[in-house]
């Protein structure tokens, strides 16, 4: 891929994310205006008004397995991304591009987090009786360290918005919702860190942008070579008498253990050397 094509590719990806965020913020502004016009009555946030807002965001899933496969599709993409370019670019190349030496360790930790997310989601989907989607072939348009870090920032913000928007589809499954939120929180931390590396605000808005599945897939589709993966046909969460709560809790604990291990590795590295920068 030539430098000009790679730049255009990255700009189109960024544009798709920004358009999705703008559409969501526009909806939020319209809702806020309606509340103010009604004297701030809280009833505007319940009943038909809330249902209408959720419907505008929603792309229906047949069940929890579909929601988890939707998340897994993004986690596969993110893990493959970091695995590929952490192998391609050395710590020395990152430093030559102007990043502190600790950045290499941080990117490796993000890779480990994404792998943990893939493993846990795959395991929970299987235990729920579903078929987990698999890793695809991708084309990221990365040509150098700068485009690696820039694209990482786009993907993490996309993932954060995707989890925010998908939470509504797990509202009737408290344990799964909690487990998904443990991933969402980590994705948001990744996004904030990469925003700093890319010279933008780590917390650009007071409210996180909720992206619809359609918006997320529109942004992610150019990265996937071939057809989008099948995210399933619903959920058989209770087949065989399996407890949904137990499985979700196990998933959350698996995520927590992986995050703790990564944090300990980072702490040891930080103790050895903490240069200026992030």
C-alpha positions as CSV (number, residue, x, y, z in Angstrom):
1,X,0.0,0.0,0.0
2,X,1.5,3.4,-1.0
3,X,1.9,6.2,1.6
4,X,-0.9,8.3,-0.1
5,X,-3.3,5.3,-0.1
6,X,-2.5,4.5,3.5
7,X,-3.2,8.1,4.5
8,X,-6.5,8.1,2.7
9,X,-7.4,4.8,4.2
10,X,-6.7,6.0,7.8
11,X,-8.6,9.3,7.1
12,X,-11.6,7.3,5.9
13,X,-11.6,5.1,9.0
14,X,-11.2,8.2,11.3
15,X,-14.0,9.9,9.4
16,X,-16.4,7.0,9.8
17,X,-15.8,7.1,13.6
18,X,-16.2,10.9,13.8
19,X,-19.4,10.7,11.8
20,X,-20.8,8.1,14.1
21,X,-19.9,10.1,17.1
22,X,-21.4,13.3,15.6
23,X,-24.7,11.5,14.9
24,X,-24.8,10.2,18.5
25,X,-24.0,13.6,20.0
26,X,-26.7,15.2,17.7
27,X,-29.3,12.7,19.1
28,X,-28.1,13.5,22.7
29,X,-28.4,17.2,22.0
30,X,-32.0,16.8,20.7
31,X,-33.0,14.8,23.8
32,X,-31.4,17.4,26.1
33,X,-33.3,20.2,24.2
34,X,-36.6,18.3,24.7
35,X,-35.9,17.9,28.4
36,X,-35.2,21.7,28.8
37,X,-38.2,22.6,26.8
38,X,-40.3,20.5,29.2
39,X,-39.0,22.3,32.2
40,X,-36.4,19.6,32.9
41,X,-39.1,17.1,33.8
42,X,-37.5,13.7,34.5
43,X,-40.5,12.0,32.9
44,X,-38.9,12.8,29.6
45,X,-36.2,10.1,30.4
46,X,-38.8,7.3,31.0
47,X,-41.5,5.5,29.1
48,X,-41.9,6.2,25.3
49,X,-39.2,8.9,25.2
50,X,-36.5,6.6,26.5
51,X,-37.8,3.7,24.3
52,X,-37.7,5.9,21.3
53,X,-34.1,7.0,22.0
54,X,-33.0,3.4,22.5
55,X,-34.8,2.3,19.3
56,X,-32.9,4.9,17.4
57,X,-29.6,3.4,18.7
58,X,-30.6,-0.2,18.4
59,X,-29.9,-3.0,15.9
60,X,-31.7,-5.9,17.4
61,X,-29.8,-9.0,18.5
62,X,-31.6,-12.3,18.9
63,X,-30.0,-12.9,22.3
64,X,-27.0,-12.5,24.6
65,X,-24.8,-14.8,22.4
66,X,-25.2,-12.4,19.5
67,X,-24.2,-9.4,21.7
68,X,-21.1,-11.2,22.9
69,X,-20.2,-12.3,19.4
70,X,-20.5,-8.7,18.3
71,X,-18.1,-7.7,21.0
72,X,-15.8,-10.7,20.1
73,X,-15.7,-9.5,16.5
74,X,-14.1,-6.2,17.7
75,X,-11.8,-7.9,20.2
76,X,-10.5,-10.3,17.5
77,X,-9.8,-7.2,15.3
78,X,-8.0,-5.4,18.1
79,X,-5.9,-8.3,19.3
80,X,-4.8,-9.1,15.8
81,X,-3.9,-5.4,15.3
82,X,-1.7,-5.2,18.3
83,X,-0.1,-8.6,17.8
84,X,0.8,-7.7,14.2
85,X,2.3,-4.3,14.8
86,X,3.9,-5.1,18.1
87,X,5.8,-7.7,16.2
88,X,6.5,-5.4,13.3
89,X,7.7,-2.3,15.2
90,X,10.5,-2.6,17.8
91,X,10.8,-0.5,20.9
92,X,13.7,1.3,19.3
93,X,11.5,2.3,16.3
94,X,8.9,3.7,18.7
95,X,11.6,5.7,20.4
96,X,12.9,7.0,17.1
97,X,9.4,8.1,16.3
98,X,9.4,10.3,19.4
99,X,7.7,8.0,22.0
100,X,9.1,7.2,25.4
101,X,10.5,3.8,26.0
102,X,7.6,2.9,28.3
103,X,5.2,3.1,25.4
104,X,6.4,-0.2,24.1
105,X,5.5,-1.9,27.4
106,X,2.1,-0.2,27.4
107,X,1.3,-1.4,23.9
108,X,2.3,-4.9,24.8
109,X,0.0,-4.7,27.9
110,X,-2.9,-3.6,25.6
111,X,-2.2,-6.6,23.4
112,X,-2.4,-8.9,26.4
113,X,-5.7,-7.3,27.5
114,X,-7.2,-7.8,24.1
115,X,-6.2,-11.5,24.0
116,X,-7.7,-11.9,27.5
117,X,-11.0,-10.4,26.2
118,X,-10.9,-12.8,23.2
119,X,-10.3,-15.8,25.4
120,X,-13.0,-15.0,27.9
121,X,-15.7,-14.0,25.4
122,X,-14.9,-17.2,23.4
123,X,-15.2,-19.3,26.5
124,X,-18.4,-17.8,27.8
125,X,-20.1,-18.0,24.3
126,X,-19.2,-21.7,24.1
127,X,-20.5,-22.4,27.6
128,X,-23.7,-20.6,26.8
129,X,-24.3,-23.0,23.9
130,X,-23.3,-20.6,21.1
131,X,-20.6,-20.7,18.4
132,X,-17.9,-18.0,18.8
133,X,-16.9,-16.0,15.8
134,X,-13.3,-16.5,14.7
135,X,-10.4,-14.2,13.8
136,X,-10.7,-12.9,10.2
137,X,-8.2,-11.5,7.7
138,X,-7.6,-7.8,8.1
139,X,-6.1,-4.9,6.2
140,X,-5.2,-2.0,8.6
141,X,-3.4,0.4,6.3
142,X,-0.6,0.9,8.8
143,X,2.7,1.8,7.2
144,X,4.8,3.3,10.1
145,X,4.9,3.8,13.8
146,X,2.8,7.0,13.6
147,X,0.0,5.4,11.6
148,X,0.2,2.4,14.1
149,X,-0.4,4.6,17.1
150,X,-3.0,6.8,15.3
151,X,-5.0,3.8,14.1
152,X,-4.8,2.2,17.6
153,X,-6.4,5.3,19.0
154,X,-9.2,5.1,16.5
155,X,-9.8,1.4,17.2
156,X,-9.9,1.9,21.0
157,X,-12.4,4.8,20.7
158,X,-14.5,2.7,18.4
159,X,-14.4,-0.2,20.8
160,X,-15.4,2.0,23.8
161,X,-18.3,3.4,21.9
162,X,-19.4,0.0,20.8
163,X,-19.5,-1.4,24.3
164,X,-21.4,1.8,25.5
165,X,-24.0,1.4,22.8
166,X,-24.4,-2.4,23.3
167,X,-24.9,-2.3,27.0
168,X,-28.7,-1.8,26.5
169,X,-28.9,-5.2,24.9
170,X,-27.7,-7.0,28.1
171,X,-29.9,-5.0,30.4
172,X,-31.9,-8.1,31.3
173,X,-28.8,-10.1,32.1
174,X,-27.2,-8.4,35.1
175,X,-24.1,-10.7,35.3
176,X,-23.3,-10.5,31.6
177,X,-23.8,-6.8,31.7
178,X,-21.4,-6.5,34.6
179,X,-18.8,-8.7,32.8
180,X,-19.1,-6.6,29.6
181,X,-18.7,-3.4,31.6
182,X,-15.4,-4.7,33.0
183,X,-14.2,-4.9,29.4
184,X,-15.7,-1.6,28.5
185,X,-13.8,0.1,31.4
186,X,-10.5,-1.3,30.2
187,X,-11.2,-0.3,26.6
188,X,-11.9,3.3,27.8
189,X,-8.6,3.3,29.6
190,X,-6.8,2.2,26.4
191,X,-8.6,4.9,24.4
192,X,-7.6,7.6,27.0
193,X,-4.0,6.6,26.9
194,X,-3.8,6.5,23.1
195,X,-5.5,9.8,22.9
196,X,-2.7,11.3,25.0
197,X,-0.1,9.6,22.7
198,X,-1.8,11.1,19.7
199,X,-1.9,14.6,21.2
200,X,-5.7,14.8,21.9
201,X,-7.7,15.0,25.1
202,X,-7.9,11.8,27.1
203,X,-11.5,12.7,28.1
204,X,-12.9,14.8,25.3
205,X,-16.6,14.8,26.5
206,X,-18.5,14.7,29.8
207,X,-20.5,11.7,28.4
208,X,-19.2,8.8,26.4
209,X,-20.6,8.4,22.9
210,X,-22.8,5.4,22.4
211,X,-22.3,3.9,19.0
212,X,-24.9,1.7,17.3
213,X,-23.9,-1.7,15.9
214,X,-24.6,-0.3,12.4
215,X,-22.2,2.6,13.0
216,X,-19.5,0.3,14.4
217,X,-19.8,-2.2,11.6
218,X,-19.7,0.6,9.0
219,X,-16.4,1.8,10.5
220,X,-14.9,-1.7,11.0
221,X,-16.0,-3.3,7.7
222,X,-13.2,-1.6,5.6
223,X,-10.7,-3.3,7.9
224,X,-12.0,-6.8,7.4
225,X,-11.0,-8.7,4.2
226,X,-14.0,-10.6,2.9
227,X,-17.5,-10.9,4.4
228,X,-18.2,-9.8,8.0
229,X,-18.3,-12.7,10.4
230,X,-21.6,-14.3,11.4
231,X,-22.4,-13.2,14.9
232,X,-24.8,-16.0,15.6
233,X,-28.5,-16.7,15.7
234,X,-29.4,-16.0,19.3
235,X,-28.7,-17.5,22.7
236,X,-29.2,-20.9,24.2
237,X,-27.9,-19.6,27.5
238,X,-29.7,-22.0,29.7
239,X,-29.2,-25.3,27.8
240,X,-28.2,-28.1,30.0
241,X,-29.2,-26.2,33.1
242,X,-26.1,-24.0,33.0
243,X,-26.3,-20.9,35.1
244,X,-25.9,-17.7,33.2
245,X,-24.8,-15.9,36.3
246,X,-22.1,-18.4,37.1
247,X,-20.7,-18.3,33.6
248,X,-20.7,-14.5,33.5
249,X,-19.1,-14.3,36.8
250,X,-16.4,-16.7,35.7
251,X,-15.8,-14.5,32.7
252,X,-15.5,-11.4,34.8
253,X,-13.0,-13.1,37.1
254,X,-11.0,-14.3,34.1
255,X,-10.8,-10.8,32.8
256,X,-9.8,-9.5,36.3
257,X,-7.0,-12.0,36.7
258,X,-5.6,-11.2,33.3
259,X,-5.7,-7.5,34.0
260,X,-4.0,-8.0,37.4
261,X,-1.2,-10.0,35.9
262,X,-0.7,-7.3,33.3
263,X,-0.6,-4.6,35.9
264,X,2.0,-6.5,37.9
265,X,4.2,-6.8,34.8
266,X,3.8,-3.1,34.2
267,X,4.7,-2.3,37.8
268,X,7.9,-4.3,37.6
269,X,8.8,-2.5,34.4
270,X,8.0,0.9,35.8
271,X,10.2,0.2,38.9
272,X,13.1,-0.6,36.6
273,X,12.9,2.6,34.6
274,X,10.4,5.4,34.3
275,X,11.6,8.0,31.7
276,X,9.9,11.3,31.0
277,X,6.7,10.9,28.9
278,X,4.0,8.4,29.0
